[in-house]
Amino acid sequence: MSENKSIWLEPDEQVAWRNYLRGSARLNAQIGHDMLENNGLTLNKYEVLVRLSESDGWSMRMSDLADDLIHSRSRLTRTVASLEEEGYVVRETCAKDGRGRICRMTDAGYDLLKSLAPDHVRSVRTHLLEKIGHDDLITLGRIMSTLLEDPATLD
């Protein structure tokens, strides 16, 4: 931070920051509520299945999955354990080094994901896209990708 900059946010910066915090919390709560209410699954579990569906062999190293989701290792372990009990994923030893753990989505997990996706997309459209529009959504995505360029761990 430059020496001549105040340690405080300017009033308009403070309003923008607070709106970001409240808006992102509300959006996550609304979409999470829709997922749980309509499908009985948490948004965290849904996002694990989404990430796995986009990976080779529907599997990812647990540490990479945690980093991708911006979750702590312990939080991801609890989420994956629950999905495993439900039969939607399995955890396996990493064949490459024998030390790491791999999370792999099962056929049942993929079937569940396919059945949930239309409701999830509808929720995103209702709570975000219809309110801010396509162009602002693309701008928001670009802005957020800038924040993701500097990875940090939560552990």
Residue pairs with C-beta under 8 A, 6 or more apart in sequence:
1 7
8 14
9 17
27 127
27 128
28 43
30 123
30 127
31 43
31 120
31 123
31 124
31 127
31 128
32 42
32 43
34 119
34 120
34 123
34 127
35 41
35 42
35 43
35 46
35 116
35 119
35 120
35 123
36 42
36 43
38 119
39 46
39 115
39 116
39 119
41 112
41 116
42 79
44 69
44 71
44 75
44 79
45 79
45 82
45 83
45 88
46 113
46 116
46 120
47 69
48 65
48 69
48 76
48 79
48 80
48 83
48 89
48 103
49 83
49 88
49 89
49 105
49 109
49 110
49 112
49 113
49 116
50 113
51 60
51 65
51 68
51 69
52 58
52 59
52 60
52 65
52 89
52 103
52 104
52 105
52 109
53 105
53 110
53 113
57 104
58 104
58 105
58 109
58 110
59 92
59 102
59 103
59 104
59 105
60 68
60 102
60 103
61 94
61 100
61 101
61 102
61 103
62 73
62 76
62 77
62 80
62 91
62 100
62 101
62 102
62 103
63 73
63 100
65 76
65 80
65 103
66 72
66 73
66 75
66 76
66 154
67 151
67 153
69 76
70 154
71 79
71 154
72 154
72 155
73 154
73 155
74 155
80 89
80 91
80 103
83 89
83 109
84 90
84 91
87 106
87 108
87 109
88 105
88 106
88 108
88 109
88 112
89 103
89 104
89 105
89 106
89 109
90 103
90 104
90 106
91 101
91 102
91 103
91 104
92 101
92 102
92 104
93 100
93 101
93 102
94 100
94 101
94 102
95 102
105 113
128 137
129 137
132 140
